[in-house]
Amino acid sequence: MSTLGRSGVQVSELAFGAAAIGNLFTEVGEEQAHEAVTAAWQRGIRYFDTAPHYGIGLSERRLGAALRERPRDQYTVSTKVGRRLEPSSSGGDDLADGFAVPATHRRVWDFTADGVRRTLEASLERLGLDHVDVVYLHDPDDHAEQAFHEGYPALEKLRSEGVVGAIGAGMNQAGMLTRFVRDTDVDVVLCAGRYTLLDQDALTELLPAAQERGTSVVIGGAFNSGLLADPRPGATYNYAQAPAEVLDRALRLKSVADRHGTTLRAAALAFCAAHPAVASVLVGVRSAAEVHDCADQFAATVPAAFWQEARDTGLLPADVPVPAEESS
């Protein structure tokens, strides 16, 4: 277990990303979603991340239902604010926003203090909880000033009142997260897709700043939305078809992994976890089988020779932190 900043909130080193059980891209049945959370618990995962955005509330409802039978003091839940859900009668589905659910609600960008509180209250109701442990400002890319001047102070107040244990921001970019680390008193930032075997953008400023400030980093998107889990023509990279040169790098990394008796999935997860600022690696899973595979890969030792060859061939920068020094 790792502690988020100075908050005292603890997270498991491998975390359950609940977007998929909110029907990300394709439908997931109720039983399958419940079995995925149960499998995560069986494998020692105790940190679960969700958001209103994921299936316009479906992810939160399913996660809350699956955790209801578990002791509340034994797991950590994070959710997010910034997209407030309002009922909608427009009909149709939500696939334009990535989720295979009926469009019963619409998302309203809202990082105001009132919006933060209302969004969190609705999340607690869907989760069936009286509190969550971590709240992130969710994707404030185009709403920076409101997020910094209204949303963040609202979270700070909720933390001081003891309503939440830790606060932060979750984004698919490193630049604004670095600003949160340097200019606010967040406990943690969730950085998706910007610290992987294929993209080390977070290494330039975010991770060093987090280390310096004692701020924790949770890494999401370790597989860059699929390419590093199964590199093949047509695979997705950052939620679009992988460009040819990126696919080529992924295939070369897979060949190195094969040569050294490991898997690209194991290397992808180990790479994210190796940086000292990283408290947890968040994986999106939609079934018990995917949970067990991720847990197995995360527990595997990646040979030092893999990291050495990846560096020697330029597939990884020479100075990037890797876990190789403690293995052979």
PyMOL commands that set and color helices and strands:
alter all, ss='L'
color gray80, all
select helices_A, chain A and resi 20-22+30-42+58-67+72-74+95-97+113-127+144-160+175-183+201-203+206-213+224-226+244-259+264-274+288-299+304-312+323-326
alter helices_A, ss='H'
color red, helices_A
select strands_A, chain A and resi 2-3+10-11+14-17+47-49+76-81+83-87+93-94+99-102+105-109+132-138+164-171+188-192+216-220+236-237+240-241+278-284
alter strands_A, ss='S'
color yellow, strands_A
deselect
rebuild
show_as cartoon
